[in-house]
Amino acid sequence: MKKLILIISVLFLSSALFSQTGKVFESLLFKSEKVSYPVEYSIYLPPDYETSQRSYPVLYLLHGYSDDETGWIQFGEANSIADRGIANGDFPPCIIVMPDGKVTWYINSYDGKDPWEDMFIEEFIPFIEEKYHIRQKKEFRAIAGLSMGGNGALLLSMRHPELFSTCVAMSAGTFIDEEILSNDAYDRYFKTIYGPKPENGKVTDYWKSYSPLHLLDSVDKVKLRSIRFYIDCGDDDFLYKGNSALHVKMRDLEIPHEYRVRQGGHQWSYWRTGLFDGLKFISEKFHR
């Protein structure tokens, strides 16, 4: 009898633990009318998604350069981090959507051939928020990312401040003008997206229209202040100049934000801890 009770207890405990695990669906397809390719995305659904009648806040989580929609699960352990934080009460249950941004830098290419931003804003977000149980209000919608995705989170939230309540940028691929003008690898990373490298000693207007540092000048400050910004870049990260300049400029313009410099470089061990802290920051808006 004691052995039977023990077995039942173990099974009950295992069931309880399993019930605290969210579900991940990888590489799902969205058919866009704006871009010429199917858009892949992965999604994390919180543990009680299938049993609850509620709608959830949503986080759009963007990957880095040369990665894809699976990166935040495979290397970032986003699902495990979310499970742990939800179970411990560090942040409320939310849906995490991870689209494949390819190497678009999450913008519309200058030649109009790859309007990724338009697809994301006008097609993808409405599709996701109709298909899944999501609370379709700014206060329950956040965006975050690492490296190229960190820069994407910044520019998308700044260009569409009516959509996002919170932006978390980790090791953002944000560059000061001098870095772009002197970048020997410009043709490799930016030419097909932002256009030919500037030759007159100034960045192009197209570059400015997507640069978070320049968007701070062009976007209405009241709208910018409606977004909660969290910027996190390691002390050994090669992207420290752009992130530091962003912090300084936001301070000067009195744009509220949190700025973190922790020990570490441009690596997944840094971003995994950053995601946990970022989710806690995001949850302050999600959880009243």
C-alpha positions as CSV (number, residue, x, y, z in Angstrom):
1,M,0.0,0.0,0.0
2,K,2.8,2.4,0.9
3,K,4.5,1.7,-2.4
4,L,1.2,2.4,-4.3
5,I,0.8,5.7,-2.4
6,L,4.4,6.6,-3.3
7,I,3.8,5.8,-7.0
8,I,0.6,7.8,-7.1
9,S,2.4,10.7,-5.3
10,V,5.2,10.7,-7.9
11,L,2.8,10.5,-10.8
12,F,0.8,13.4,-9.3
13,L,4.0,15.5,-8.8
14,S,5.1,14.7,-12.3
15,S,1.8,15.8,-13.7
16,A,1.9,19.0,-11.7
17,L,5.3,19.8,-13.0
18,F,4.4,19.0,-16.5
19,S,1.3,21.2,-16.3
20,Q,3.7,24.2,-15.6
21,T,5.4,23.8,-18.9
22,G,4.3,26.0,-21.8
23,K,4.1,24.7,-25.4
24,V,6.4,25.7,-28.2
25,F,5.5,25.4,-31.9
26,E,8.5,26.0,-34.2
27,S,8.7,27.2,-37.8
28,L,5.0,27.7,-38.5
29,L,4.2,29.5,-41.7
30,F,2.4,32.8,-42.4
31,K,1.6,33.6,-46.0
32,S,2.2,37.2,-46.7
33,E,0.9,39.3,-49.6
34,K,3.6,41.9,-49.1
35,V,6.8,39.8,-49.2
36,S,7.6,37.2,-51.8
37,Y,8.3,34.4,-49.4
38,P,6.4,32.6,-46.6
39,V,7.2,34.0,-43.2
40,E,8.2,31.5,-40.6
41,Y,7.6,32.0,-36.9
42,S,7.9,30.1,-33.7
43,I,5.5,30.7,-30.7
44,Y,5.5,30.0,-27.0
45,L,2.1,29.5,-25.4
46,P,2.0,29.7,-21.5
47,P,1.2,26.6,-19.4
48,D,-2.5,27.4,-18.9
49,Y,-3.2,28.5,-22.5
50,E,-5.3,25.4,-23.4
51,T,-7.3,25.4,-20.2
52,S,-7.9,29.1,-19.7
53,Q,-10.6,31.3,-21.3
54,R,-8.5,34.4,-20.9
55,S,-6.5,36.5,-23.4
56,Y,-2.8,37.1,-22.9
57,P,-0.2,39.8,-23.3
58,V,2.2,39.3,-26.1
59,L,5.9,39.8,-26.6
60,Y,7.4,39.9,-30.1
61,L,10.9,38.6,-29.7
62,L,13.4,39.3,-32.5
63,H,16.5,37.3,-33.3
64,G,20.0,38.4,-34.3
65,Y,21.8,38.6,-37.6
66,S,22.0,35.3,-39.6
67,D,19.8,33.5,-37.0
68,D,16.2,32.6,-37.6
69,E,12.9,32.0,-35.8
70,T,14.3,29.0,-33.8
71,G,17.3,30.8,-32.2
72,W,15.6,32.1,-29.1
73,I,14.3,28.6,-28.3
74,Q,17.3,26.6,-29.3
75,F,20.1,28.8,-27.9
76,G,18.2,31.4,-25.8
77,E,16.0,28.9,-23.9
78,A,13.2,31.4,-24.0
79,N,10.6,28.8,-23.2
80,S,12.4,27.5,-20.1
81,I,13.1,31.0,-18.9
82,A,9.4,31.9,-19.4
83,D,8.2,28.7,-17.6
84,R,10.5,29.4,-14.6
85,G,9.5,33.0,-14.3
86,I,5.8,32.3,-14.6
87,A,6.0,29.4,-12.1
88,N,7.9,31.6,-9.6
89,G,5.5,34.5,-10.0
90,D,8.3,36.8,-11.4
91,F,6.1,37.7,-14.4
92,P,2.6,36.8,-15.6
93,P,1.8,34.3,-18.3
94,C,2.3,35.8,-21.8
95,I,2.6,34.6,-25.4
96,I,6.0,35.0,-27.0
97,V,6.1,35.3,-30.8
98,M,9.4,34.8,-32.6
99,P,9.3,35.7,-36.4
100,D,12.0,35.0,-38.9
101,G,13.5,38.4,-39.8
102,K,16.2,36.8,-42.1
103,V,18.9,39.5,-42.5
104,T,16.4,42.3,-43.2
105,W,17.4,44.4,-40.2
106,Y,13.6,44.4,-39.7
107,I,13.1,47.3,-42.1
108,N,11.7,47.8,-45.6
109,S,14.6,47.5,-48.0
110,Y,15.5,50.7,-49.8
111,D,14.6,49.3,-53.2
112,G,11.1,48.2,-52.1
113,K,11.7,44.6,-52.9
114,D,11.5,43.3,-49.3
115,P,9.1,45.3,-47.3
116,W,9.6,43.3,-44.0
117,E,8.5,46.2,-41.7
118,D,5.2,46.7,-43.6
119,M,4.6,42.9,-43.6
120,F,5.2,42.8,-39.8
121,I,3.1,45.8,-38.9
122,E,0.2,45.5,-41.4
123,E,-0.1,41.8,-41.8
124,F,1.8,39.7,-39.3
125,I,0.7,41.3,-36.0
126,P,-3.0,41.4,-37.0
127,F,-2.7,37.7,-38.1
128,I,-1.1,36.6,-34.8
129,E,-3.5,38.5,-32.6
130,E,-6.5,37.1,-34.4
131,K,-5.3,33.6,-34.4
132,Y,-4.2,33.4,-30.8
133,H,-5.8,34.5,-27.5
134,I,-4.1,37.9,-27.3
135,R,-5.2,41.2,-25.6
136,Q,-5.0,43.5,-28.6
137,K,-4.0,46.8,-26.9
138,K,-0.8,48.7,-26.7
139,E,-0.4,48.2,-23.0
140,F,-0.3,44.5,-23.5
141,R,2.1,44.4,-26.4
142,A,5.9,44.5,-26.1
143,I,8.8,44.0,-28.4
144,A,12.3,42.8,-27.7
145,G,15.4,41.4,-29.3
146,L,19.1,40.9,-29.4
147,S,21.8,42.4,-31.7
148,M,20.1,43.0,-35.1
149,G,16.8,42.2,-33.2
150,G,17.6,44.7,-30.5
151,N,18.0,47.4,-33.1
152,G,14.8,46.1,-34.7
153,A,12.9,46.4,-31.4
154,L,14.1,49.9,-31.0
155,L,13.3,51.2,-34.5
156,L,9.9,49.4,-34.7
157,S,8.7,50.7,-31.4
158,M,10.0,54.2,-32.2
159,R,8.4,54.2,-35.7
160,H,5.1,52.7,-34.4
161,P,4.8,54.1,-30.8
162,E,1.0,53.6,-30.9
163,L,1.6,49.8,-31.0
164,F,4.1,48.9,-28.3
165,S,4.1,49.7,-24.6
166,T,7.6,48.3,-23.9
167,C,10.8,47.8,-25.8
168,V,13.7,45.7,-24.5
169,A,16.9,46.0,-26.5
170,M,19.8,43.6,-25.7
171,S,23.2,44.3,-27.3
172,A,21.4,46.3,-29.9
173,G,23.0,46.6,-33.4
174,T,22.7,50.4,-33.2
175,F,25.6,52.3,-34.7
176,I,26.8,55.9,-34.4
177,D,27.2,57.7,-37.8
178,E,31.0,57.5,-37.6
179,E,30.9,53.7,-37.4
180,I,28.8,53.4,-40.5
181,L,30.8,55.9,-42.5
182,S,34.0,54.1,-41.7
183,N,32.6,50.6,-41.9
184,D,34.6,48.5,-44.4
185,A,32.0,45.7,-44.2
186,Y,29.1,48.0,-45.1
187,D,28.5,46.4,-48.5
188,R,28.3,43.0,-46.9
189,Y,25.8,43.8,-44.1
190,F,23.9,46.9,-45.2
191,K,24.1,47.7,-48.9
192,T,21.1,45.5,-50.1
193,I,19.0,46.8,-47.2
194,Y,19.9,50.4,-46.7
195,G,21.3,51.2,-50.1
196,P,24.8,52.1,-51.3
197,K,27.4,53.3,-48.8
198,P,27.3,57.1,-48.3
199,E,30.1,58.9,-50.2
200,N,29.7,62.5,-49.1
201,G,30.7,62.0,-45.4
202,K,27.1,61.9,-44.2
203,V,24.7,59.0,-43.7
204,T,21.7,58.9,-46.0
205,D,18.2,60.1,-45.2
206,Y,17.1,56.5,-45.6
207,W,19.6,55.4,-43.0
208,K,18.4,58.1,-40.7
209,S,14.7,57.0,-41.1
210,Y,15.6,53.7,-39.4
211,S,18.4,54.6,-37.1
212,P,17.2,54.7,-33.4
213,L,19.7,57.5,-32.7
214,H,18.2,59.7,-35.5
215,L,14.6,58.6,-34.7
216,L,15.1,60.2,-31.3
217,D,15.2,63.5,-33.2
218,S,12.4,62.9,-35.7
219,V,9.7,61.2,-33.6
220,D,7.4,63.2,-31.4
221,K,8.8,63.1,-27.9
222,V,5.5,62.7,-26.2
223,K,5.0,59.5,-28.3
224,L,8.4,58.2,-27.4
225,R,7.8,58.8,-23.7
226,S,4.7,56.5,-24.0
227,I,7.1,53.6,-24.5
228,R,9.0,52.0,-21.6
229,F,12.6,51.4,-22.8
230,Y,15.1,48.9,-21.4
231,I,18.6,48.9,-23.0
232,D,21.2,46.3,-22.0
233,C,24.7,45.9,-23.4
234,G,27.7,44.0,-22.0
235,D,30.9,45.8,-21.0
236,D,32.8,43.6,-23.5
237,D,30.4,43.9,-26.3
238,F,31.7,45.4,-29.6
239,L,28.4,47.3,-29.9
240,Y,29.0,49.4,-26.8
241,K,29.4,52.7,-28.7
242,G,25.9,52.8,-30.2
243,N,24.2,51.6,-27.0
244,S,26.1,54.1,-24.9
245,A,25.3,56.9,-27.3
246,L,21.6,56.0,-27.3
247,H,21.6,56.1,-23.5
248,V,23.3,59.5,-23.4
249,K,21.0,61.0,-26.0
250,M,17.9,59.6,-24.3
251,R,19.0,61.2,-21.1
252,D,19.6,64.5,-22.8
253,L,16.2,64.4,-24.4
254,E,14.5,63.3,-21.2
255,I,13.2,60.1,-22.6
256,P,12.7,57.8,-19.6
257,H,14.5,54.4,-19.9
258,E,16.5,51.8,-18.0
259,Y,20.1,51.3,-19.0
260,R,22.2,48.3,-18.0
261,V,25.8,47.5,-18.5
262,R,26.6,44.0,-17.1
263,Q,29.8,41.9,-17.3
264,G,29.8,40.0,-20.6
265,G,30.1,40.1,-24.4
266,H,28.1,39.4,-27.5
267,Q,27.0,35.9,-26.6
268,W,24.0,33.7,-25.6
269,S,25.0,33.4,-22.0
270,Y,24.6,37.2,-21.7
271,W,21.2,37.2,-23.5
272,R,19.7,34.4,-21.5
273,T,20.1,36.3,-18.3
274,G,19.1,39.5,-20.1
275,L,15.9,37.9,-21.3
276,F,14.9,37.0,-17.7
277,D,15.5,40.6,-16.5
278,G,13.8,41.9,-19.6
279,L,10.7,39.8,-19.0
280,K,10.5,41.1,-15.5
281,F,10.7,44.7,-16.8
282,I,8.0,44.0,-19.4
283,S,5.8,42.4,-16.8
284,E,5.6,45.7,-14.9
285,K,3.3,46.9,-17.7
286,F,1.5,43.6,-18.3
287,H,0.7,43.1,-14.6
288,R,-1.3,45.8,-12.9
